[in-house]
Amino acid sequence: MSDDHFTRHYARGYDLLENGRSELALREFAQALRIRPDDAWTLAKIARCRSELREHGQAVDAARQALALDPADDFVQATMGYVCQRAGRSKEALPFAMEALRRQPRDVAVLHLLSCIHSELGDRETALRRVDEAIAVEPTDAVLHASRACYLRICGRLDEARAAAETALSLDPDSFWSHLELARTAETTRDWHTATGAFREALRLSPDSTECREAMVRMLRTRNPVFHAVLTAERWLGAQPVNIRWVLVGSAWYAVCAACGFSPSAIGFAAVATAAIVVARQLCDGGVAAPFADTVLRFDRYGRQLLKPSQIVASDRLSILILCVAGVGAAASFQLPPCGWVAAPLGAMALLSASWITNCRPGRRRAVLVVYLLAVAIVGMLAFGFVREASTQIGVLSALGPMALGAALAVVAATGFVCGPSVAQKLGYPWSHRFD
């Protein structure tokens, strides 16, 4: 093929790569490479495309091939440093970037690359010096000012970091990185209003940004006083010796029982509540503060859009236990008969389980979840029936068998509801177009 074909494919690939369409750019550069298999720049561009696609091993291989073809080219040297840095091999990337800088001392891209490498190696002062050198060459580059803000923030120079982030935004109001860095700096200084606005704008510019979503959730949790109270209590309790924890749990149990005159209902409620706390800590990775705050966010129109599927499932695990305890508490407060102690918590848990069906992936998976929840509900109804039958029996011995069987079935049904979020997750919950 002619040189015109090579130029056409290379130019298309260059434009696509500049516009962030790395997969299409890779195809064009591959076509160009077929025409000129020994073109070092084309191989370097292929390496950059693969790096953007996170195919780091293949990116490094392509960059090495380019370097073997033209080891004296500064762009090829810089590309080798770039793909190594993107692959997390900053020590390996440093000599290549330094060699590229020796050949082109005022290359802004190389200076920025070096600043990133030094930052990842923990040398923030050198990273800051390199990005300052780049800004001296190109003072209107918003990304450079955002990087400078990042290094200043990490070094603890927060006022300067805020000014650098604001400069970046003034240069490019539609820059994702400028909004993100302003948000990070504002969050560090606990300027929640500015941080929230900047994170929201960054999320608008890049809706798939996991970091922005996690930061928004983190801030919404931090601003919730209940979250702080629960988290403080958890940390304090976790710092106590095991025997002190048992004394505290026993004291709380005694207080509940004393408030109700040591009635059997008070003892039962305290036992269920204690068991629920133990189960919640196991299901929620040892803590309930974050899932509790996420449960509150589920009622916030904006907050619920920020939660990840795993956070929604953890929130449901905690919610189902809270409903169980609330049902037992209602049964104790209204002095319901034994069958009410079965119906109240299981009925409360069944209310939440209905939302799993509507938010499970449609089709066979949703049908399987319906069958699962119906089976759990049937076990719960059998438990209610046996306990109710026991309450009509005359004499302790005749009532003991149905009561024990009913209690066992009630525990099985409650366990089925508690495990429901995990089962639903395997069947495609939470499903919505937002998670596709």
N, C-alpha and C positions, 0 to 999 in steps of 0.2 A: 504493500500500500504506500501511497505518497506521503510526503511530509505534511500536506494539507490535512489528511485524515488524522495524523498524530496531533497536529496543532488544534484541530477541532475538538477531539476527545479530551485533550489536556485542558483546554480553556473551559469546556463544560464542567469538567471535574473540579477545576479551581473555583468556579462560580458556585457550584453546589456545596463544596466544602466551606466556603466563606459564609454561606447561608444556613449552615448547620445541617445540611442533608447529606450526612456522611455516607450512608449506605448507597445512595445513587451516585455520589462522587466516586466511591470505590469502583463501581462498575465502569465508569468512564476512564479512570486511570488504568484499570486493568486492560481495557481496549487499547489505550495508548501504549502500554507496556508490551503488548503483543507486536506492535509495529516496531518499537525500539526497545528490545529486551535489555539493553545495556545502558539505559538512561537513568542516571543516579537520582535526579530530581523526581522523576515519576515514582521510583521506588520509595523515595522519602515521603512523597504525598500519600502513597498507599499506606505507609507506616502511620502517618498521622490519622488517616481515615480509620484504620483498625484500632488505633488508640482511642479515638472518639467513640468507637463502637464497643470499647472495653475488651477488645480481643488483644490483650496486652502481650501475650507470648508471640503471636504472629506479627504484631507491630514491631517488637524488638528484632525479630528475625529479618523483617523487611528493611529496617533501618541499618542493620549490620550488612546486608547485601549492598545497600546504597553506599555505605561507608567503604566497603571493599572496592567498589567501582571508582569512587572519587574521594579518597581520604582527605584531600586538601580543601574541599569545599566547605565554607562556613555554614551554609544552610543545611547541608547533610550532617555536619557535626552538631548543630543546634537541634536538628530533628532527633538524633540519637539521644541527646540529653533530655529532650522533651518526652519521648516515649518511655525512657527509663524512669523519669520522674513520675509520670502518670501511672506506671506499673508499681510504684511504691519502692523503687530502687534508687533512692536519692543519692546515696554514696557513689553508686556507679554512674549516675547522671552528671555529677559535679565536674569531672575532668573534661567531658565533652562540651559542656556549657562554657567552661573556662577557656577552652581552645577556640570555640566559636567567638567568644568575646575578644580574645587576643587578635583575631583576624578582623573583627568588626567592633571596635571599642564603643561605638555610639549606636549600636543596634538595640532599639527599645525592646523588641520581643525577647532578645537574649538576656538583657538586663532584668526584665520581668521574670523570665524563667529562672535566672540565678537567685533572685529574691525568694521565689517559691521554694527552691531547693534548700537554701540556707534556713528558711523558716521551718521546713520539715525536719532539718537536721538539728533544730533547737537553737540556732544562732540568729536570734531575732534582730539584734543590733546590725549585723551585717546585711540581713534581709532588708532592713529599713534603709540602710545606706545605698544598697543597689536600686531600690525602688525610687529613692530620691534622685539618683543619677538618671534613671529613666524619665522621671518627671521633668528634669532639667532639659532633656532633649525634646520631650513631647508634653508640654504643660497642660494641654487641653484633653488629655486622655482620661476619661472618667474611671476606667477600670484600674489604672495605675493609682489614682487617688483613693479608690476603694480598698486596694491592697495596702496602701500606706495606712489607712484608717485601721485595717485589721491588725497590722503589726504594732501600731501604737497602742491599740486596745490590749493586746496580749502583753505588751511591756508595762501596762498599768498607767499610761499617759492618756487618761480618758478625755480630758478637755481637748487635747490636740486631735485625738481620734474622732471626736464629735465634729470638730471643725473640718477635718479631712473628708469625712463622710458627707457633710453638707456641701463641700466643694464639689465632690463627685456628682452629687445630685444636681447641683446648679449647672454642671457641664452637660449632663445627660439625664433629664428627668425620667426617661423610660428605661434606665439601666437597672436590671434586676439586682446586680451585685451592689450597686450604690444603695438601693433601698434596704437590701439585706444587711449591709454593714452598719447603716444608720440604726437599724432595728437592734442589732446585736449590741452596739454601743449604748443605746438608750436603755436596753434591758439591764446591762451591767450597772448603769447608774440609777436603776429603778425608776426611770422615767416611763411609766407604763403607757401613758397616753401616746407619746411619740413612738414607742416601740410597737404598740398595737397597730397604729396607722401604717408604719413602715412595713411591718410583716404582712399586713393585708395587701398592700400595694405590690410587694414582692410576690405574694402568692397569686395575685391577679396576673402578673407578668409571666409567672411560671407556675401554672396550676398543679404540676406534678412534683413540686419541690417538697420532699419529705421533711427537710430541715425546717422549712417555714411552718408546716403543719405541727410538727413536734414542738416548735418554739411557742406557737400560739396556745397550744394545749398547756404547755408548761407555765406560761404566764397566767392563763385563766385559772389554773390550779393555785398558783402562788398568791393570787389576789383573793382567793376564797378563804375566809377566816376559819371555816369548819375544817378545811383541809389542813391548815396549819395546826389546829387543835388536835386532830386525830394523829397527824404525823408526829407532833411533839410527844403525845402520849405513847405512841408506838416506840419511838426512839428511847424514851425514858424507861419504859417497861423492858425493852430489849437489853438495856444496859444493866439491869438488875440481875443478881444471881438467881439461879433457878428456884432455890428455896424461898426467896423473897417473892418471886412471882406467884408461887403457890399460895403464900400467905395472903397476898393481895387479892387473888381470885377467890380464895375462901372467905375473905372479909367482905368482898362485894356480894357473894352468895348469901352470907349471913345477913347482910343489910337488907337484901331483897326479901328474904324470908321473914325477918323481924318486922319489916314494914307491913307485911300481910299477916302477921300473927302466926308465923310458922305453919301456915295452912298447906295442905298437900299441893294445892294449885300453885302456890308461890315456889315451892321446892321444884315442881315440875317445870315451871317457866324458867327458873334460874338454871336448871340442868340443860334445857334446850338452848338457852342463850349462850351458855358456856360452850356447848358442843358446836354451835354455829360459829362462834369466834374461832375455835380451833380449826374447823373445816375451812373457813374463809381464809385463814392465814396460809393453809396448805394450797388451796386453789388459786390464790392471788399472789403466789411467789413470796410468801412470808410477810406481806403487808396489805392493809386494806385502805390506807389513806388515798393512794392514787386511784384505785377503782371506785372508791366512794366519791371522789371529786368528779370522776368521769361520769358517774351516775347522775350527778347534779347537772353536768354539761349536756346530758341527753335531753334535758328539758329546755335547753337554750337553742334558739333557732339557728344561730350562727355556730355555736360551739359544737353541736352534734355533727356538723359537716366536716369537722377537723379530725375526729377520732378515727383511728385505724381499726380494721376489723378485729385485731387481737384485743384492743382496748374495749371495744364494744362487748366482746365475749366475756372478758374479765368483769366488766360492769354488770353484765347479766348474772354471772355466777354470784356476785355479792348481792345483787338485788333479790335473787330467788331465796337466799338465806335470810335476808332482812324480812321478806314477806312471810317466810316460815315462822320466824320469831314473833312478828306482828300478829300472825294468826293465833299462835299459842298465847300471846299476851292478851288478845281479845277474849279467848276462851276462859282464861284465868280471871280477867276483870269482870266478865258477865256471869261467872260461875256456871258455865255451861256443863251439861252432862258429859260423860266420857266420849260419846260419839261426836260431840261438838269439838272436842280436842283433836279429833281426826279430820273433821270436815273443814274447820276454820283454816288451819295452815295449808292443807292440800288445796283447798279452793282458792286461797290467795296465790299460791304458786301457779296454779293452772291459769290464772288470769294473765300472767306474764308470758307463759308458754305459748299463748295464742299468737303473740307477735313474732315468734320464731317461724311459725308456718308461713305467714305472709311475707316475711323477709328472707325465706330460704329460696335457693335457686329453683325455678319452676321445673316441672317435669317429674321424672321418676324420683329424684332426690326429695322433692317436697312431699311426694306420696309416701316415701319411706319414713320421713319425719312424722307425718300424720299418724301412720301406723304405730310408730314408737310411742308417741304421746297418748294415743288411744289405749295402748296396752298399759301404760303407767296409770292412766285415769281409771281403767277397769280394776287394777290392783287396789287403787285408793278406794273405789266404791265397795270392793269386797271387804277391805279393812273396816270401813264404816259399818257395813252390814254385820260383821262379826262382833264388833264392839257394841253395836246397838242390841244385838241378840243377847250378849252377855249381860247387859243392863236389865233385861227382862227376866233373867233366870233367878230362881229362888235358891239361895244358899251359895256360899263362897266356892265350894268344890265344883258345882255345876257351872258356875260362871267363869272359873279360872281358865278352862281350855279355850273357849271362844275369845276371851279377853286377851290371852297371850297370843293367839293366832292373829287376832285383829291388830294388836300392837306391832307384831312382826311385819305384817303386810303394810301397815302404815309407814314403818321405817323404810321398807323396800320402795314404796311409792314416793316418799320424800327423797330418797336417794336417786330415784329415776328422774325427778324434776331437777335436783341439784346438778346431776350429770347432763341434763338436757342441753345447756349451751355448748358443751364439748361435742356432744353427738350432732347437734345442729351445725356446728362449725365444719365437721367432716362432710356434711351434706350440702355445703355451699352457703352457710349463714355467716355473717350478714351479707345478703346479696342486694345489690342495687347497681344501676348503671354507673354510679360514681366509682365503684370498685372494679369495674371491668377494664 
